[in-house]
Amino acid sequence: MTDTLEDFIRGLPKAELHLHIEGSLEPEQMFEFGRRNRVDMPFRSVEEVRAAYAFSNLQDFLDIYYQGAEVLRTEQDFHDMAMAYFGRLHADGGVHAEIFFDPQTHTDRGLPFSVAVEGLLSGMKAAEAEFGISSGLIMCFLRHLDEDAALATLKAAEPWLDRMVGVGLDSAEVGHPPSKFQRVFRAARERGLMLCAHAGEEGPPEYVWEALDLLKVDRIDHGNRALEDEALVQRLVASEMTLTVCPLSNLKLRGVQDLKEHPLKRMLDLGLKATCNADDPSYFGGSICENFTQTARALDLSREEIVTLARNSFTGSFLDEERVARHLAAIDAYA
């Protein structure tokens, strides 16, 4: 591919569908918030934080992820974190994002539910005004906690549900199957929310089946291990189920040993509706543009395949048909 690959990708209109906003907190901002909130940090420097980002698995990452969240104490912190992310997304050619947040990470350490959600919603509103980026908020349940805690979180969220697009399921996957959360997902659906769940990242293909059959999700986050089950692949293709794939995250967490081994091209070849996303960009060393660019180079993706990933990011979004059509037209005009 030519030297203009990164420029082509940066200019390509795209949506990000798999982004944990707490995972966008850069070490510099972590220290800034820690100082202004007088939080005792376990790290002495930005360099020490970056050195700690050597993970061997999902749990290693989650341990430091929850430490980093400790510095988030005020609505202004959440607003500023969101605006910093949207500024980077704008520079990457992103025009829409559907961002995850983890309220239990914050309420379990004593923050009122309103602090995180009001701060994020104000940041999202400011990003639309400043950058023209539309966004939707997805509230995730932490799967290592029990379903009663998830149900309590859904109840606490009721005053804000009309300003959220959906709910999700994240945190440590192995040993915490989707079947554990059937009641809360049914309750979320009854409230008119869209549903998505992390499945098939480290967990087996059976977790993807459960997310489809028991949670009745509208979208699968990750889904890499679905490729181990031919019948499951056929079902995902036939239903046009969107997979929100995160290549640099998979590399960092040792899901693949080399980006050249990543299954994203195989997914496209099989007809799966895959997208390309950053997951937790400050921890995994890559924004959405870097995920597109590094993966395209490693897998020798064609420009048509890159455009397909961008188109999938809008057709797989929770936007209405009119706005999806407008974004697809912008892609066609660009490509």
N, C-alpha and C positions, 0 to 999 in steps of 0.2 A: 504494500500500500504506500501511497505517496506521503511526503512530508506534510501535506495539507490535511491529513486525516483528522488531527485534533481540531483544526479550525472548522472543518466540515461538521464535526460532531458538536462543537461548541455552538455553532450557528443553527443547529437543527432543533426546532421546537420539540420540547419533551416534557413529560410529567414524571414526578417521582412518587411512587406508590408504596415504597417500603423504606421509611425513614423514622427512626426513633429520635425524637427531638432532644431527649436527654443525652443521647449518644452523639449529638452534634456539638456538645460543649467542648470547646478547644481548651488545652491546658492553660493558655494565657488568660482566657476568660474565667476558668476555674480559679486561678489565683486572684484575679480581680474581685470576683464575687466573695471568695474566702476572706480577703482583706476587708472589704466593706461590710461584711456580715460578722467579722471577728470569729471566724470558724477555725478551730485548730486543725490544720491540714497534716496528713501523714507524710507529705512530700515537702522538700525544702526548695525545689526549683522546678521550672518548666521541664528542664532536661531530665530530671529525676522521674517526672510523670511519664514522659515519653519512653524512658527506659523500662518503665513498668508495663508498657503495652506489648509485652512479649507473651502471648497466650498460647497454650497448647490445646485448649478446648473451650467450649462455651462457658463452663462454670468459672474458669480462670478469668475470662473477660467480665462475667457478671459480678464477680467479687469487687473488682476495681470500679466497675460502672456504678454500683450502688454507693461506693465511697465518694465518687465524684459528685453524685447527686446531693450529698450533704451540704454543699455550698449554696444550693438553691433554697433561699429562705423567703423571698418577697415577690410580689407580683412583678416588680421591676426586673428582677433577675430573669423570670420566665419570659417577659416581654423582650428583654435585651438578647437572651439566648435565641429566641425565635427570629428576631430581626437579623442577627448575625448569620443564621442559617439561610434565610431568604436572600440576603445580600450575596452570599456565595452561590446560591442556586441561580439567581439572576445572571451572574457572571458566567454561569455554565450553560446558559440558554434555556433554563427551566422556566416554564410559564404556569405550571400548576403543581401542587404537592398535596398529598394526603398523608398527614403526619400522625404517628403514634405518640401517645404519652401514657405514662404509668402512674396514675394517681395514688395507687397503694404504696409506691415507693416513697411518696411524700406524706400521705396521711399516717402511715405507720410510724413516721418519726415526728408526728405531732403537728404537722402543718394542716390548717383548715383546707378542705377540698377546694374552696373558692380561690385560694392563692395561685395554684398552678393553672387552673382553667381560665381564670380571668386574665392572668398575665399572658397566657398563650393566645387567647382570643384577641386581646388588644394588639399583640405583635402581628397576628395574622391580618388584622384590619389595616395596620400601618403598612405592612408589606404590600398589600393590594394597592394602597394609595401611592406608595413610593416607587414600587417596582412593577406594578401591574400584574402581580402574581396572584392567582386565585388559589384557595387552599381549603381543605376540609380537615376536621379534627376527628381522630379515631381513638377512643379510650380503650386501653388494653387491660385485661385482667392478668395478674401474675399467676402462672400455672403452678408454681411451687407452693402457693397458699391454697386453702380449701375453697370449695364452691360457696360456702356461706359467706366468706369474706368478699368474694366476687359479687354476690347478690347484694350485700350491704353497700358495696361501692356503686353498683347500678342505682340503688335507691338514693344514695347521697348525690348522685349526678343528676337526678331528675330535673332540678331547676335549669340545667344547661343542655338537656338532651336535644332540644330543638335547634341548638347551634353545633351539634355534632353530626357527623355523617354515618358513623358506625362504631362498632366495638371489635376488638381483636383479642388474641390470646398469645402471650409471649413469656419470656423467661425460660428457665431450665426445662428442656423438652423431655429428655429421657426419664421415664418413670412417672410422667405426668401426662397421660393420654388425653386427647380431646373429650373422650367419654365422661371424664370427670366434671365437665362443665355444661352438660346438656340443659339443665334448668335455666341457668343464667342466659344462655344463648337464646333459648326459646322466649324468655322474658324480654330480651333485647329486641328480638324480631317483632314481638307483639307491640313494642313501642315505636316501630317503624324504622329501626336502625338497620343499616347494612352490616353484614357479618364477614369477618375474615379471621384466619387463624394461622399461626406458625405451625407447619407440619412438614415432616420429611426433611428437616435440616440435619439433625442428628438422630431423630426418631425414625422408626421403620416405616415402610409403605403403609402398614396397617393404620398408622396415625392419620395418613392422608385420607384413607377410606373413612375413618371415623369422623374426620372433619366434614367430609361430604355428606355422609349418611346420617350421622347423629347430630351434628351441629348445624348442618344444612347451610354451609358457608357460601358466600358469593364470590370469594377469592381465596386462593391458597398462597400464603407467604412462605417463600423458599420452594419447597416441593421437589428438591433435587432427587431424593431417594425414591420418588415415584417411578423413576426410570428402571428400577429393579423389578417392577411388576408390569408385565406387558398388558394385562387386562386393565389395569389402572390407567396406563398411558392412553389406551384406546378410549376409555371413558372420558378422560380429561380433554382429549382432542375432540371427541364428538360433542361434548357440552361446551366447548370453547371456554373452558375454565382458565382464567388468568393466573399465572404463576409470577410472583414478584421475586425475582432472582437477584442475588447480591454476590457477584463474583469475588470481589476483593475481601469481603467478609468471609466467604468460604475458604479463601486462601489463608487468611490470617488465623482462622480458627482450625486449620488443618483438615477441613473437609475435602480439600484437594491439596496435593503436594506441590503442584505446578499449575499456573494458570492455563498452560497448554492442554492440561487434562480436564479443564472445566467442561461440564456438560451443556453449556448454553447453546453452542452450535448444534449439538445433537438434538436438543429440544426443538429448535427451529426446524431442523431437517425432518423430525417426526410429526411436525404440524402442531406442536404445543404452542399455546399463546403465552410466550415468555416475555418478560420485561427485564430491564437492567436498572438496578438501584444501588444506593450506597449503604443502607442499613444503619450503621453507627459510624459516620465518616471520620470523626475525630479519633476514634479508637482503631479503625481499620485502615487508615491512611489513604483514603480516596473519596472524593466527591463523586457525584453522578457522572460528570464528564470524564473523570479519571477512570471510573469503572467501565464506561463505554470504550474509552480509548485503549486502555491497557488490555481489555478483553478482546477487542477487535483485532489488535496487533497479535496477541497470543494465539488466537483461533483463526486468524486470517479471514475475518468476516468481510463479506462484500458490502458495498455501499447499500445495496438492496436489503441485505440482512440488517444493517444498522438502521435503515429507515423503517423496516418492519418492527424492530424493537421500539422505536419511537411511536409508531402508529399504535402498537399494542398498549403503550402506556396511557393512551387516551381512550381507546375502546375498552380497556380494562379498568378504567377509572369509575368513580361513582358520580361523574358529571352527567347532566341531562343530555339527551341526544343532540339538541341544537348546538350546545357548546362543544360537544365531541366533534360534530361535523365541521364546525368552524376551525378547530385545531387541526383536523385532518386536512382541510383545505390549505392551511398555512404550511403544513409539511409538504404537500404536493407542490405548492408554489415554490418552496425552497429547494426541494430535491430535483 
